């Protein structure tokens, strides 16, 4: 890479960082999720706007193809930003799958995810699949992607919304993240099957198809079980060992060592890297006792500050950059898919929540949040599009559905907090004689009676 290329990449990152942060703050003031403003910044800098107005300048900044060095560098920042977001989220999820969450997680995971997937799977063959089909020409793969996209929940986006609203520490956030991690593991397995089917259609590798699918699902499941249940205890002992000079004198380096090791092992095993980063964060902080958190509180705060102000906004801006709304937007397809799948998710998650003994407000909060498709919905769409399973209009539909459902989630949760309503009541815990681990309505400073978010305090 020449000095000129490097300078252009730095300028592209500067525009992405400034655009994402400025529009993110604007959307925060408008009581909208900050993440939507960050994605909008990428849309303005991408093929939808800038490439149309100044194609030469756009190519100089972002590269002219996948093999362009500038495009490769930006692709690294995109992926690293996603991993940083997941790592910070995992470190904040202290009560992931804790005792107080197990009943609700079981019902939501047992009903809220499989039921939308199964209903969409059965309904998909009745739809005009040719309108969705990509170059692979595989109807079976399209059906699987359609069903998975109807049921997926966005861990990165709801995590970002939770962080922006200052509720990442609550039982509500932990419950959502716990169920979302487990359900998305299954849905990523479905996407792996769809990709294998599409590859077999293109390259005639049917004979090895079953072995490939079974091996992939087994390895992913085993990795997650070990990382979630075994590694936190091991890391807790390692962090206290006298010979561990990194944990003692350079805790930030120790945290990144764990982070990179988790991701490197996951890559070697072909495990989904986003989940590896989430589990790395949980392993570093989630497995510790409350008395041990003080030593690592400042380092994880420093990492979160850098990630939240640079890597994560750039990641979401690059998501927006990937869209070209001028060519592939189909309003009818978008409206039908978003409305139909949202109603389906609401009904299924609502049923699971009610069976778990939750009240109507709890049910509404969980259903709206579970319907946010966000990052995984976008990544799932990208993988399916690159594999030739779906076409460009359906890819755009999936991405915009992810953005709009995430925006609805942020709007509703902000409304609930401003009303002073609990995100998750503790009545079901009290009936079972359990003590609520956290306060579900954060006590925030107020201005004129309205709560002020941490981001607003920082900006003012």
DOZA-304645 format. One line per 10 residues: number of its first residue (from 1); their letters; for each residue x, y, z of N, C-alpha, C. Coordinates in steps of 0.2 Angstrom, whole numbers. Example, Ala and Ser with C-alpha at 12.3 -4.5 7.8 and 13.67 -1.06 7.14 Angstrom:
! residues 2
1) as) 66/-28/39/62/-22/39/66/-16/39 ~ 64/-11/35/68/-5/36/64/0/39
***
This chain:
! residues 460
1) xxxxxxxxxx) 4/-6/0/0/0/0/4/6/0 ~ 3/11/-5/7/17/-5/5/22/0 ~ 9/27/1/7/32/6/0/36/4 ~ -1/36/-3/-7/39/-5/-13/35/-3 ~ -12/28/-4/-17/24/-3/-19/24/5 ~ -13/24/9/-14/24/16/-18/30/18 ~ -16/36/15/-19/42/17/-26/42/15 ~ -28/39/10/-35/39/8/-39/34/12 ~ -36/29/15/-40/25/19/-41/28/26 ~ -36/32/28/-37/36/34/-42/41/34
11) xxxxxxxxxx) -42/44/28/-48/49/27/-55/46/27 ~ -55/40/24/-61/36/24/-64/34/31 ~ -59/32/35/-60/31/42/-62/37/46 ~ -59/43/44/-61/49/47/-68/51/46 ~ -70/50/40/-77/52/38/-82/47/41 ~ -80/41/41/-85/36/44/-85/37/51 ~ -80/38/55/-80/40/62/-84/46/64 ~ -82/51/60/-86/58/62/-93/57/60 ~ -95/55/54/-102/54/52/-106/50/56 ~ -103/44/58/-107/39/63/-108/43/70
21) xxxxxxxxxx) -103/46/72/-104/49/79/-108/55/79 ~ -108/59/74/-112/65/74/-119/63/72 ~ -120/59/67/-127/57/66/-130/53/72 ~ -126/49/75/-128/45/81/-130/49/87 ~ -126/55/88/-128/60/93/-135/63/91 ~ -136/65/85/-142/68/82/-148/63/84 ~ -147/57/82/-153/52/83/-154/51/90 ~ -149/52/94/-150/51/102/-154/57/104 ~ -153/63/102/-157/69/104/-164/68/101 ~ -165/65/96/-171/64/93/-175/58/96
31) xxxxxxxxxx) -172/55/102/-174/49/105/-175/43/101 ~ -170/42/96/-170/37/92/-163/33/94 ~ -163/26/92/-157/23/93/-151/26/90 ~ -146/27/93/-139/29/91/-137/25/85 ~ -138/19/85/-135/14/80/-139/16/73 ~ -145/18/73/-148/20/66/-145/26/63 ~ -143/31/67/-139/36/64/-132/34/62 ~ -129/30/65/-122/27/63/-123/23/56 ~ -128/19/55/-129/16/49/-131/21/44 ~ -135/26/45/-137/31/40/-130/35/38
41) xxxxxxxxxx) -125/36/42/-119/39/40/-116/35/34 ~ -116/28/35/-113/24/30/-117/24/24 ~ -124/24/24/-128/25/18/-126/31/14 ~ -125/37/18/-124/43/14/-117/43/11 ~ -112/39/14/-105/38/11/-104/33/6 ~ -110/29/5/-109/23/1/-112/24/-6 ~ -114/18/-9/-116/18/-16/-123/22/-17 ~ -127/22/-11/-133/26/-12/-133/33/-13 ~ -128/36/-10/-127/44/-11/-120/46/-14 ~ -115/45/-10/-109/48/-12/-106/45/-19
51) xxxxxxxxxx) -107/38/-20/-105/35/-26/-108/38/-32 ~ -115/40/-31/-118/43/-36/-116/50/-38 ~ -115/54/-32/-113/61/-33/-106/62/-35 ~ -101/58/-32/-94/58/-34/-91/51/-34 ~ -92/48/-40/-90/41/-40/-82/40/-40 ~ -78/45/-43/-71/45/-43/-68/46/-35 ~ -71/51/-32/-69/52/-25/-71/46/-21 ~ -77/43/-22/-79/37/-18/-74/31/-19 ~ -72/30/-25/-67/24/-27/-61/26/-24 ~ -58/32/-23/-52/33/-20/-52/32/-13
61) xxxxxxxxxx) -58/33/-10/-58/32/-2/-59/25/0 ~ -64/22/-4/-66/15/-1/-64/9/-6 ~ -60/11/-11/-58/6/-15/-63/4/-21 ~ -61/1/-26/-65/0/-32/-67/-8/-33 ~ -65/-12/-28/-67/-19/-28/-65/-23/-22 ~ -67/-29/-21/-65/-33/-15/-58/-34/-14 ~ -54/-34/-20/-47/-36/-19/-43/-29/-19 ~ -46/-24/-19/-42/-17/-18/-40/-17/-11 ~ -33/-15/-10/-30/-15/-3/-35/-10/2 ~ -37/-5/-1/-41/0/4/-48/-4/6
71) xxxxxxxxxx) -51/-8/1/-57/-11/3/-55/-17/8 ~ -49/-20/8/-47/-25/12/-46/-22/19 ~ -43/-16/20/-42/-13/26/-49/-11/29 ~ -53/-8/26/-60/-7/28/-64/-13/30 ~ -63/-18/27/-66/-25/29/-63/-27/35 ~ -57/-26/37/-54/-28/43/-57/-24/49 ~ -58/-17/48/-61/-13/53/-68/-15/54 ~ -72/-17/49/-79/-19/49/-79/-25/54 ~ -75/-30/53/-75/-36/56/-73/-35/64 ~ -67/-31/64/-64/-30/71/-69/-26/75
81) xxxxxxxxxx) -73/-21/72/-78/-17/76/-83/-22/78 ~ -86/-27/74/-91/-31/77/-88/-36/82 ~ -82/-38/82/-79/-42/87/-78/-38/94 ~ -76/-32/93/-76/-28/99/-82/-26/102 ~ -87/-25/98/-94/-24/101/-96/-31/105 ~ -95/-37/102/-97/-43/105/-93/-44/112 ~ -87/-42/112/-82/-43/118/-85/-39/123 ~ -86/-33/122/-89/-28/127/-95/-30/130 ~ -100/-33/125/-106/-35/127/-105/-41/132 ~ -101/-46/130/-100/-52/135/-97/-50/141
91) xxxxxxxxxx) -93/-45/142/-90/-43/148/-95/-40/153 ~ -100/-37/150/-106/-33/153/-111/-38/156 ~ -112/-44/152/-117/-48/154/-115/-53/160 ~ -116/-50/166/-113/-54/172/-118/-60/173 ~ -124/-59/172/-129/-64/174/-132/-68/168 ~ -128/-69/163/-130/-73/157/-131/-80/160 ~ -138/-82/158/-140/-89/160/-140/-90/168 ~ -140/-85/172/-141/-85/179/-147/-89/181 ~ -147/-91/187/-153/-94/190/-160/-90/189 ~ -159/-84/190/-165/-80/189/-168/-79/182
101) xxxxxxxxxx) -164/-82/177/-166/-81/170/-168/-88/167 ~ -166/-93/170/-167/-100/167/-174/-101/165 ~ -179/-100/169/-186/-102/167/-188/-98/161 ~ -187/-91/161/-189/-87/156/-185/-89/150 ~ -178/-90/150/-174/-92/144/-177/-98/141 ~ -179/-103/145/-181/-109/143/-187/-108/139 ~ -192/-104/141/-198/-103/138/-197/-99/131 ~ -194/-94/132/-192/-90/126/-189/-94/121 ~ -183/-98/123/-179/-102/118/-183/-107/116 ~ -188/-110/120/-191/-116/118/-197/-115/113
111) xxxxxxxxxx) -200/-108/114/-206/-107/110/-205/-101/105 ~ -201/-95/108/-201/-89/104/-196/-90/98 ~ -191/-94/98/-187/-95/92/-189/-101/88 ~ -191/-107/90/-192/-112/85/-199/-111/82 ~ -204/-108/85/-211/-108/82/-210/-103/76 ~ -207/-97/77/-207/-92/71/-203/-96/65 ~ -198/-99/67/-194/-103/62/-198/-108/58 ~ -202/-112/62/-206/-118/59/-211/-115/55 ~ -215/-110/58/-221/-107/54/-218/-104/47 ~ -212/-100/48/-210/-98/41/-207/-103/37
121) xxxxxxxxxx) -205/-108/39/-202/-114/35/-208/-117/32 ~ -214/-118/35/-220/-121/32/-223/-116/27 ~ -223/-110/28/-226/-105/24/-222/-103/18 ~ -215/-103/18/-211/-101/13/-212/-105/6 ~ -214/-111/6/-215/-114/-1/-221/-111/-4 ~ -226/-108/0/-232/-105/-3/-231/-98/-6 ~ -225/-96/-5/-223/-89/-8/-220/-90/-15 ~ -220/-84/-18/-216/-84/-25/-208/-84/-24 ~ -205/-89/-23/-198/-90/-21/-194/-87/-26 ~ -196/-87/-33/-192/-85/-38/-190/-77/-37
131) xxxxxxxxxx) -194/-74/-34/-193/-67/-32/-187/-66/-27 ~ -186/-71/-24/-180/-71/-19/-174/-74/-21 ~ -174/-78/-26/-169/-83/-27/-163/-80/-30 ~ -157/-82/-28/-151/-80/-31/-148/-84/-37 ~ -142/-83/-38/-139/-87/-44/-138/-94/-43 ~ -138/-97/-36/-137/-104/-35/-143/-108/-37 ~ -149/-104/-38/-155/-108/-40/-158/-113/-35 ~ -156/-113/-29/-158/-118/-24/-164/-116/-20 ~ -170/-119/-22/-176/-117/-18/-176/-119/-11 ~ -173/-125/-9/-172/-127/-2/-168/-122/2
141) xxxxxxxxxx) -163/-120/-1/-158/-115/3/-162/-108/4 ~ -166/-106/-1/-170/-100/0/-175/-101/6 ~ -178/-106/6/-183/-108/11/-180/-107/18 ~ -174/-110/19/-170/-110/25/-168/-103/27 ~ -165/-99/22/-163/-93/24/-170/-88/26 ~ -175/-89/22/-181/-86/24/-183/-87/31 ~ -183/-93/33/-186/-95/40/-181/-93/45 ~ -174/-93/44/-169/-91/49/-170/-83/49 ~ -171/-80/44/-171/-72/44/-177/-70/48 ~ -183/-74/48/-189/-72/52/-188/-73/59
151) xxxxxxxxxx) -183/-77/61/-183/-79/68/-176/-76/72 ~ -172/-73/68/-165/-71/71/-166/-65/75 ~ -162/-64/80/-162/-59/85/-155/-56/84 ~ -154/-49/84/-148/-46/84/-144/-45/91 ~ -139/-49/92/-135/-48/98/-131/-41/98 ~ -128/-39/92/-124/-33/92/-128/-27/93 ~ -134/-27/89/-138/-21/89/-142/-20/96 ~ -145/-25/98/-148/-24/105/-143/-23/110 ~ -137/-26/110/-132/-24/114/-130/-16/114 ~ -130/-14/108/-128/-7/107/-134/-2/110
161) xxxxxxxxxx) -140/-4/109/-146/-1/111/-146/-1/119 ~ -145/-7/122/-144/-7/129/-139/-3/132 ~ -133/-3/129/-128/2/131/-129/9/130 ~ -132/11/125/-134/18/124/-139/20/129 ~ -144/16/131/-149/17/136/-147/16/143 ~ -141/14/144/-138/13/151/-141/7/154 ~ -143/2/151/-147/-4/154/-143/-11/153 ~ -137/-10/151/-133/-16/149/-132/-21/155 ~ -132/-18/161/-131/-21/167/-137/-25/170 ~ -143/-24/167/-149/-26/170/-151/-34/169
171) xxxxxxxxxx) -155/-37/173/-157/-43/171/-161/-44/165 ~ -165/-39/163/-168/-39/156/-163/-40/151 ~ -157/-36/151/-152/-37/146/-149/-43/146 ~ -148/-46/152/-144/-53/152/-149/-58/150 ~ -155/-58/151/-160/-62/149/-160/-62/141 ~ -161/-56/138/-161/-56/131/-155/-59/128 ~ -149/-57/130/-143/-59/127/-142/-67/128 ~ -144/-69/134/-143/-76/135/-147/-80/130 ~ -154/-78/129/-158/-82/125/-156/-81/117 ~ -154/-75/116/-152/-73/109/-145/-77/107
181) xxxxxxxxxx) -141/-78/112/-135/-81/110/-136/-88/108 ~ -140/-92/112/-142/-99/111/-146/-100/105 ~ -151/-95/104/-155/-96/98/-152/-95/91 ~ -147/-90/91/-144/-88/85/-138/-93/84 ~ -136/-97/88/-132/-103/87/-135/-108/83 ~ -141/-109/84/-145/-114/80/-147/-111/73 ~ -148/-105/73/-150/-102/67/-144/-101/62 ~ -138/-100/65/-132/-100/61/-131/-107/58 ~ -132/-112/62/-132/-119/60/-136/-120/54 ~ -142/-117/54/-147/-117/48/-144/-114/42
191) xxxxxxxxxx) -141/-108/43/-138/-104/38/-132/-109/35 ~ -128/-112/39/-123/-117/37/-126/-122/32 ~ -131/-125/34/-135/-130/30/-137/-127/23 ~ -140/-121/24/-142/-118/17/-136/-116/13 ~ -130/-114/16/-124/-113/12/-122/-119/9 ~ -122/-125/13/-119/-131/10/-124/-133/4 ~ -130/-133/5/-135/-135/0/-134/-131/-7 ~ -133/-124/-6/-131/-120/-12/-125/-122/-15 ~ -120/-123/-11/-113/-125/-14/-114/-132/-17 ~ -118/-137/-15/-119/-143/-18/-122/-142/-25
201) xxxxxxxxxx) -127/-137/-25/-131/-136/-31/-126/-133/-36 ~ -121/-129/-34/-116/-126/-39/-111/-131/-41 ~ -108/-134/-36/-102/-138/-37/-103/-146/-37 ~ -109/-148/-36/-111/-155/-36/-107/-159/-31 ~ -107/-157/-24/-104/-160/-19/-109/-164/-14 ~ -114/-167/-17/-119/-169/-12/-117/-175/-8 ~ -112/-179/-10/-110/-184/-6/-107/-182/1 ~ -103/-177/1/-100/-175/7/-105/-170/11 ~ -111/-168/9/-115/-163/12/-117/-165/19 ~ -120/-171/20/-122/-173/27/-116/-173/32
211) xxxxxxxxxx) -110/-175/30/-105/-175/35/-102/-168/37 ~ -102/-164/32/-100/-157/33/-105/-153/37 ~ -111/-154/36/-116/-151/41/-116/-153/48 ~ -116/-160/49/-115/-163/55/-109/-161/59 ~ -103/-161/56/-97/-159/59/-97/-151/61 ~ -100/-147/57/-100/-140/58/-104/-138/64 ~ -110/-141/65/-115/-140/70/-112/-143/77 ~ -109/-149/77/-106/-152/83/-100/-147/85 ~ -96/-145/81/-90/-141/83/-92/-134/86 ~ -97/-131/83/-100/-125/86/-103/-126/92
221) xxxxxxxxxx) -107/-131/93/-110/-132/100/-105/-134/105 ~ -100/-138/104/-95/-140/109/-91/-134/111 ~ -89/-129/106/-85/-123/108/-89/-119/112 ~ -96/-118/111/-100/-113/115/-101/-116/122 ~ -102/-122/123/-103/-126/129/-97/-125/133 ~ -91/-126/131/-85/-126/134/-83/-119/136 ~ -84/-114/131/-83/-107/133/-87/-104/138 ~ -94/-106/138/-99/-103/142/-98/-106/149 ~ -97/-113/150/-97/-116/156/-91/-118/160 ~ -85/-119/156/-79/-121/159/-74/-116/159
231) xxxxxxxxxx) -73/-112/153/-68/-107/153/-68/-101/158 ~ -74/-99/160/-74/-94/165/-71/-96/172 ~ -72/-102/174/-69/-104/180/-61/-104/179 ~ -59/-107/173/-52/-107/172/-48/-100/172 ~ -52/-96/168/-49/-89/168/-49/-85/174 ~ -54/-87/179/-54/-84/185/-48/-86/189 ~ -46/-92/189/-40/-95/192/-34/-92/189 ~ -33/-91/183/-28/-89/179/-26/-81/181 ~ -32/-78/181/-31/-71/183/-29/-69/190 ~ -29/-74/194/-27/-74/201/-20/-77/202
241) xxxxxxxxxx) -18/-80/197/-11/-83/198/-5/-78/199 ~ -1/-80/204/5/-75/205/9/-74/199 ~ 10/-80/195/15/-79/189/12/-75/183 ~ 5/-74/184/2/-70/178/3/-63/179 ~ 9/-61/176/11/-54/177/6/-49/172 ~ 3/-52/167/-1/-48/163/-7/-46/167 ~ -10/-51/170/-17/-49/174/-15/-44/179 ~ -9/-45/182/-7/-41/188/-5/-34/186 ~ -1/-33/181/2/-27/179/-1/-24/173 ~ -3/-28/168/-6/-25/162/-13/-28/160
251) xxxxxxxxxx) -18/-27/164/-24/-30/164/-28/-29/157 ~ -26/-24/153/-29/-23/147/-26/-28/142 ~ -19/-29/143/-16/-34/138/-19/-41/140 ~ -20/-42/146/-23/-49/148/-29/-50/145 ~ -34/-45/145/-40/-45/142/-40/-46/134 ~ -36/-43/131/-35/-44/124/-32/-50/122 ~ -27/-53/127/-25/-60/126/-30/-65/126 ~ -35/-64/130/-40/-69/131/-45/-68/125 ~ -46/-62/123/-51/-60/117/-48/-63/111 ~ -41/-62/109/-38/-64/103/-38/-72/103
261) xxxxxxxxxx) -36/-75/109/-36/-82/109/-42/-85/108 ~ -48/-83/111/-54/-86/109/-56/-85/102 ~ -55/-80/99/-56/-79/92/-52/-83/87 ~ -45/-83/89/-41/-87/85/-43/-95/85 ~ -44/-97/91/-46/-104/91/-53/-105/87 ~ -58/-101/88/-64/-101/85/-63/-101/77 ~ -58/-97/75/-57/-97/67/-54/-104/65 ~ -50/-106/69/-47/-113/67/-52/-118/67 ~ -57/-118/71/-62/-123/71/-68/-121/67 ~ -68/-116/63/-73/-113/59/-80/-112/63
271) xxxxxxxxxx) -79/-109/69/-84/-107/73/-86/-100/72 ~ -92/-98/73/-94/-91/71/-90/-86/76 ~ -86/-82/73/-82/-77/77/-86/-73/82 ~ -91/-70/80/-95/-66/84/-97/-69/91 ~ -99/-75/91/-100/-78/97/-94/-80/101 ~ -88/-81/98/-82/-82/101/-80/-75/105 ~ -81/-70/102/-79/-63/105/-84/-62/111 ~ -90/-63/110/-95/-63/116/-93/-67/122 ~ -92/-73/120/-90/-78/126/-83/-76/129 ~ -79/-73/125/-72/-71/128/-73/-65/133
281) xxxxxxxxxx) -78/-61/131/-79/-55/136/-83/-58/142 ~ -87/-63/141/-90/-66/147/-85/-70/151 ~ -81/-73/148/-76/-77/151/-71/-73/156 ~ -69/-67/153/-65/-62/157/-68/-59/163 ~ -75/-57/162/-78/-54/168/-84/-57/171 ~ -88/-61/167/-94/-64/169/-93/-70/174 ~ -87/-73/174/-86/-79/178/-83/-76/185 ~ -82/-70/186/-79/-68/192/-84/-66/198 ~ -82/-67/204/-86/-65/209/-86/-57/209 ~ -92/-54/213/-92/-47/213/-87/-43/216
291) xxxxxxxxxx) -83/-47/221/-78/-44/224/-72/-43/220 ~ -71/-47/215/-65/-47/210/-66/-42/204 ~ -72/-40/203/-73/-35/198/-70/-29/198 ~ -68/-26/204/-65/-20/205/-59/-19/202 ~ -55/-25/202/-48/-25/199/-48/-24/191 ~ -53/-26/188/-54/-26/181/-59/-21/178 ~ -62/-17/183/-67/-12/181/-65/-7/177 ~ -59/-4/179/-56/2/175/-53/0/168 ~ -50/-6/168/-47/-8/161/-53/-9/156 ~ -58/-13/158/-64/-14/154/-68/-8/152
301) xxxxxxxxxx) -68/-3/157/-71/3/155/-67/7/149 ~ -60/7/150/-56/10/145/-57/6/138 ~ -57/0/138/-58/-4/132/-65/-2/129 ~ -70/-2/133/-77/0/131/-77/7/128 ~ -74/12/131/-74/19/129/-71/19/121 ~ -65/16/120/-62/16/114/-66/13/109 ~ -69/7/111/-73/3/106/-79/7/104 ~ -83/10/109/-89/13/109/-89/20/105 ~ -83/23/105/-82/29/101/-79/29/94 ~ -75/23/93/-72/22/86/-74/16/83
311) xxxxxxxxxx) -72/10/85/-73/4/82/-80/2/80 ~ -84/3/85/-91/1/85/-95/6/80 ~ -94/12/81/-98/17/76/-95/15/69 ~ -89/14/68/-86/13/61/-89/6/58 ~ -90/1/63/-93/-5/61/-100/-4/58 ~ -104/0/62/-111/1/60/-112/5/53 ~ -107/10/53/-107/14/47/-105/10/41 ~ -101/5/41/-99/1/36/-104/-4/34 ~ -109/-5/39/-115/-9/37/-119/-5/32 ~ -120/2/34/-124/6/30/-121/7/23
321) xxxxxxxxxx) -114/7/23/-110/8/16/-112/2/11 ~ -113/-4/14/-114/-10/10/-121/-9/6 ~ -125/-5/8/-132/-4/5/-132/0/-2 ~ -136/-2/-7/-137/3/-12/-145/3/-13 ~ -148/8/-10/-155/8/-10/-158/10/-16 ~ -154/14/-20/-157/16/-27/-158/11/-32 ~ -155/5/-31/-156/0/-36/-160/-6/-34 ~ -160/-8/-27/-162/-14/-25/-168/-14/-20 ~ -171/-8/-19/-176/-7/-14/-183/-9/-18 ~ -186/-14/-15/-193/-16/-17/-198/-15/-11
331) xxxxxxxxxx) -202/-9/-11/-206/-8/-5/-211/-13/-4 ~ -214/-16/-9/-219/-21/-7/-216/-27/-4 ~ -210/-30/-6/-207/-35/-3/-205/-33/4 ~ -202/-27/5/-200/-25/12/-206/-25/17 ~ -211/-22/14/-217/-21/19/-220/-28/21 ~ -221/-32/16/-224/-39/17/-220/-43/22 ~ -213/-43/20/-209/-47/24/-208/-45/32 ~ -207/-38/32/-206/-35/39/-213/-36/43 ~ -218/-34/40/-225/-35/44/-226/-42/46 ~ -226/-46/41/-228/-53/42/-223/-57/47
341) xxxxxxxxxx) -217/-56/47/-212/-59/52/-212/-56/58 ~ -214/-49/59/-214/-46/65/-220/-48/69 ~ -226/-49/66/-232/-52/69/-231/-59/72 ~ -227/-63/68/-226/-69/69/-221/-70/76 ~ -216/-66/76/-211/-66/82/-215/-63/88 ~ -219/-58/87/-223/-55/93/-227/-61/96 ~ -231/-64/92/-235/-69/94/-232/-75/98 ~ -226/-77/95/-223/-83/98/-219/-81/104 ~ -215/-75/104/-212/-73/110/-217/-72/115 ~ -222/-68/113/-227/-67/118/-230/-73/122
351) xxxxxxxxxx) -231/-78/118/-233/-85/121/-228/-87/126 ~ -222/-88/124/-217/-90/128/-216/-86/135 ~ -217/-79/134/-216/-75/140/-222/-76/145 ~ -228/-77/142/-234/-78/146/-233/-84/150 ~ -231/-89/146/-230/-96/149/-225/-96/155 ~ -220/-91/154/-215/-91/159/-218/-87/165 ~ -224/-84/165/-227/-81/171/-226/-73/171 ~ -224/-70/165/-223/-63/165/-229/-59/163 ~ -229/-53/165/-235/-49/164/-235/-46/157 ~ -240/-42/155/-241/-40/148/-235/-35/147
361) xxxxxxxxxx) -233/-31/151/-228/-26/150/-221/-30/148 ~ -220/-34/153/-214/-39/152/-214/-42/145 ~ -220/-45/143/-220/-48/137/-219/-43/131 ~ -222/-37/131/-221/-33/126/-214/-31/125 ~ -211/-29/131/-204/-27/131/-199/-33/127 ~ -200/-39/130/-197/-45/127/-198/-46/119 ~ -204/-45/117/-206/-47/111/-203/-42/106 ~ -204/-35/108/-201/-30/103/-193/-30/103 ~ -190/-32/108/-183/-32/108/-181/-39/104 ~ -184/-44/105/-183/-50/102/-184/-50/94
371) xxxxxxxxxx) -188/-45/92/-189/-44/85/-184/-40/82 ~ -179/-37/85/-174/-33/82/-169/-38/79 ~ -168/-37/72/-164/-42/68/-157/-39/68 ~ -156/-33/67/-150/-30/67/-144/-33/64 ~ -138/-33/67/-132/-36/64/-132/-43/62 ~ -134/-48/66/-135/-55/63/-140/-55/57 ~ -145/-51/57/-149/-51/51/-146/-49/45 ~ -142/-44/46/-138/-41/40/-132/-46/38 ~ -129/-48/43/-123/-53/41/-126/-59/38 ~ -132/-62/41/-135/-68/38/-137/-66/31
381) xxxxxxxxxx) -140/-60/29/-141/-58/23/-135/-58/18 ~ -130/-55/21/-124/-55/17/-121/-61/15 ~ -121/-66/20/-118/-73/18/-122/-76/13 ~ -129/-76/14/-134/-79/9/-133/-76/2 ~ -132/-69/2/-131/-66/-4/-125/-68/-8 ~ -119/-68/-4/-113/-70/-7/-113/-77/-9 ~ -117/-81/-6/-117/-88/-8/-122/-89/-14 ~ -125/-84/-16/-130/-85/-22/-136/-88/-20 ~ -138/-88/-13/-144/-91/-11/-150/-86/-13 ~ -149/-79/-11/-154/-74/-12/-152/-69/-17
391) xxxxxxxxxx) -156/-65/-20/-155/-60/-25/-154/-53/-21 ~ -152/-48/-25/-151/-41/-22/-157/-38/-19 ~ -163/-38/-22/-169/-35/-19/-171/-39/-12 ~ -170/-45/-11/-172/-48/-5/-166/-47/0 ~ -160/-46/-2/-154/-44/2/-156/-38/5 ~ -158/-33/1/-160/-26/4/-165/-26/8 ~ -170/-30/7/-176/-31/11/-174/-34/18 ~ -170/-39/18/-167/-41/25/-164/-36/29 ~ -159/-32/25/-155/-27/29/-160/-22/32 ~ -164/-19/27/-169/-14/30/-173/-16/35
401) xxxxxxxxxx) -176/-22/35/-180/-25/40/-176/-25/47 ~ -170/-27/46/-165/-27/52/-164/-20/55 ~ -164/-15/51/-163/-8/53/-169/-6/56 ~ -175/-7/53/-181/-4/55/-184/-7/62 ~ -183/-14/62/-185/-17/68/-181/-15/74 ~ -174/-14/73/-170/-12/78/-172/-5/80 ~ -174/-1/76/-176/6/77/-182/6/82 ~ -187/2/80/-193/1/84/-191/-1/91 ~ -186/-6/91/-184/-8/98/-182/-3/102 ~ -177/1/99/-174/7/103/-179/12/105
411) xxxxxxxxxx) -184/14/101/-189/19/102/-193/16/108 ~ -195/10/108/-200/7/113/-196/7/120 ~ -190/4/120/-187/4/127/-185/11/129 ~ -184/16/125/-183/23/128/-189/25/131 ~ -195/24/127/-201/26/130/-203/23/136 ~ -202/17/137/-203/13/143/-199/16/149 ~ -192/17/148/-188/20/153/-190/27/155 ~ -192/31/150/-195/38/151/-201/38/155 ~ -205/33/154/-211/33/158/-210/30/165 ~ -204/28/167/-202/25/173/-205/18/174
421) xxxxxxxxxx) -207/15/169/-209/8/170/-203/3/170 ~ -204/-3/173/-199/-8/174/-198/-12/167 ~ -192/-13/165/-191/-17/159/-193/-24/160 ~ -192/-27/166/-194/-33/168/-196/-33/175 ~ -202/-35/177/-204/-35/184/-201/-41/187 ~ -201/-40/194/-198/-45/198/-203/-50/202 ~ -209/-49/200/-215/-52/203/-214/-60/203 ~ -212/-62/197/-211/-70/196/-205/-72/201 ~ -200/-68/202/-195/-70/207/-197/-70/214 ~ -201/-65/216/-204/-65/223/-208/-71/224
431) xxxxxxxxxx) -212/-73/219/-217/-79/220/-213/-85/222 ~ -206/-85/219/-202/-91/220/-197/-90/226 ~ -198/-85/229/-194/-83/235/-187/-82/233 ~ -186/-79/227/-179/-77/225/-178/-70/225 ~ -172/-67/226/-171/-60/227/-168/-58/220 ~ -171/-52/218/-169/-49/211/-162/-47/211 ~ -158/-49/206/-151/-47/207/-149/-40/205 ~ -154/-36/202/-152/-30/200/-159/-26/199 ~ -158/-19/199/-164/-15/199/-165/-14/191 ~ -171/-16/189/-173/-16/182/-174/-9/179
441) xxxxxxxxxx) -176/-4/183/-177/3/181/-171/7/184 ~ -166/8/179/-160/12/182/-161/19/184 ~ -158/21/190/-159/27/193/-155/32/189 ~ -157/36/185/-153/41/181/-155/48/183 ~ -150/52/182/-151/59/183/-156/62/179 ~ -160/67/181/-165/70/177/-164/77/176 ~ -167/79/170/-167/86/168/-175/88/167 ~ -178/92/171/-185/93/169/-189/87/170 ~ -187/82/174/-191/76/175/-190/71/170 ~ -186/72/165/-184/67/160/-177/64/162
451) xxxxxxxxxx) -177/57/162/-170/55/163/-165/56/158 ~ -159/57/160/-153/59/155/-149/53/154 ~ -148/51/148/-143/45/147/-136/47/148 ~ -132/42/149/-125/43/150/-122/47/144 ~ -124/45/138/-121/48/132/-123/56/132 ~ -129/57/134/-131/64/134/-127/68/140 ~ -125/65/145/-121/68/150/-114/69/148 ~ -111/65/144/-105/65/141/-105/71/136 ~ -110/71/131/-110/77/126/-111/84/129 ~ -114/84/135/-115/91/138/-110/93/142
***
